Amino acid sequence: KNQVEQSPQSLIILEGKNCTLQCNYTVSPFSNLRWYKQDTGRGPVSLTIMTFSENTKSNGRYTATLDADTKQSSLHITASQLSDSASYICVVSGTRGGSYIPTFGRGTSLIVHP
Amino acid sequence: DVKVTQSSRYLVKRTGEKVFLECVQDMDHENMFWYRQDPGLGLRLIYFSYDVKMKEKGDIPEGYSVSREKKERFSLILESASTNQTSMYLCASSLTGILDTGELFFGEGSRLTVL
């Protein structure tokens, strides 16, 4: 069964500090991995996409890594800001019949305190 | 920008009522999805549709039905609402074919409370 596990479940940090969120998956066949950010009361929005051949990808202060051998990904947030407070969801997509089938992690809730 | 619009942000219904949640997307996406999101459980797929008048069950379809009469509109129906259907409901859409990267575009969500 395809599964995506995220850790930690929740995280509290001070503004300006760095943090790293983890994602382990067992999805086959693997097509890509996305990190979504979901602000409170809003829908998730895609931050990054990682394909099999990519190890690292940055989007501003967000850097995602992927180790396809160990089936692990991380999302590193640098110099955190209050606006980074959100839920971060790891989504791994396989394919079925030419379409992407996403498997969702349960998310990491990040709170950034001033 | 892709816009996915859900008709109601907040709804309060009574047990046994029929509930309609509407979702419209403006980017001609073929795929549309309905998820529910509960604390600690993440997003769970209720139903999805790859084409007009086409639907497939997701992981938790019991108690729900859907309708897709037009490409841009995907409706979720609770025939007889129950308290355990109190949740946040998220609609999403995506492309298909060579332009498909698997990215889901979500609406703002509809928070349903069933009393």
Boltz contact constraints between the chains, C-beta under 6 A:
constraints:
  - contact:
      token1: [A, 32]
      token2: [B, 102]
      max_distance: 6.0
  - contact:
      token1: [A, 42]
      token2: [B, 108]
      max_distance: 6.0
  - contact:
      token1: [A, 43]
      token2: [B, 90]
      max_distance: 6.0
  - contact:
      token1: [A, 43]
      token2: [B, 106]
      max_distance: 6.0
  - contact:
      token1: [A, 43]
      token2: [B, 107]
      max_distance: 6.0
  - contact:
      token1: [A, 43]
      token2: [B, 108]
      max_distance: 6.0
  - contact:
      token1: [A, 43]
      token2: [B, 109]
      max_distance: 6.0
  - contact:
      token1: [A, 44]
      token2: [B, 106]
      max_distance: 6.0
  - contact:
      token1: [A, 46]
      token2: [B, 103]
      max_distance: 6.0
  - contact:
      token1: [A, 93]
      token2: [B, 102]
      max_distance: 6.0
  - contact:
      token1: [A, 100]
      token2: [B, 102]
      max_distance: 6.0
  - contact:
      token1: [A, 104]
      token2: [B, 42]
      max_distance: 6.0
  - contact:
      token1: [A, 104]
      token2: [B, 43]
      max_distance: 6.0
  - contact:
      token1: [A, 106]
      token2: [B, 42]
      max_distance: 6.0
  - contact:
      token1: [A, 107]
      token2: [B, 42]
      max_distance: 6.0
